[in-house]
Amino acid sequence: MSLYIFDMGDVVLLGVRTLRRMAEQYALEYKEFRADYGLYDKPLMDGFMDPDDYYRHMELKYGIKIDEDLFVKYFDPVLNTTLISYVDMLRKRGDVCVIGSNTFAPHWNYMKIHYKEIVEHFDALYASHLMHITKPVKAFWRHIMEKEGFDARDTFFIDDRLENIEAAESLGIKCLLFRGDNDDLRSFLDL
């Protein structure tokens, strides 16, 4: 029996990016907007900053009025149904499959409401904003492995970011850098 940790954004759910459309709505220069957002990304993902606080920052910095949840408005991902079928196969053979995601409340709550099938297909869901730990901090994987009762030699991790893969590999976790190729994923999962 093994533990499989799947990232949510651009692995389980594809097309999760929202910043470009947020910038377009307010005619903001994207590179500048993205750089500024980068200062707030970690506090949002760690759960120490509320999205409403970030919207207040946007209003002050850019002189705009925000009266809607932009992170939800522009969050319209597509479920990777092939991956979900692989998760079902893994669980059928007795493996444990969880989501381990850097995320924050608007996207996490949206996912749990609009993609209920994700909740049904995984044994557990771990969100950075609830754990107060984001990848690539090694405590992220240690927390999940401890909760699930596995050590690194029996743990597999699938993510789309190299820095997260490198950090997990440094713990002895077997990893796949996912670039959208479900055939590579199937091979990695030994299905």
Secondary structure as GFF3:
##gff-version 3
##sequence-region A 1 191
A	DSSP	beta_strand	3	6	.	.	.	ID=ss1
A	DSSP	beta_strand	13	14	.	.	.	ID=ss2
A	DSSP	alpha_helix	19	25	.	.	.	ID=ss3
A	DSSP	alpha_helix	30	45	.	.	.	ID=ss4
A	DSSP	alpha_helix	51	62	.	.	.	ID=ss5
A	DSSP	alpha_helix	70	73	.	.	.	ID=ss6
A	DSSP	beta_strand	78	79	.	.	.	ID=ss7
A	DSSP	alpha_helix	81	92	.	.	.	ID=ss8
A	DSSP	beta_strand	96	101	.	.	.	ID=ss9
A	DSSP	alpha_helix	105	114	.	.	.	ID=ss10
A	DSSP	alpha_helix	116	121	.	.	.	ID=ss11
A	DSSP	beta_strand	124	127	.	.	.	ID=ss12
A	DSSP	alpha_helix	128	131	.	.	.	ID=ss13
A	DSSP	alpha_helix	139	148	.	.	.	ID=ss14
A	DSSP	three_ten_helix	152	154	.	.	.	ID=ss15
A	DSSP	beta_strand	155	159	.	.	.	ID=ss16
A	DSSP	alpha_helix	162	169	.	.	.	ID=ss17
A	DSSP	beta_strand	174	177	.	.	.	ID=ss18
A	DSSP	alpha_helix	182	188	.	.	.	ID=ss19
###
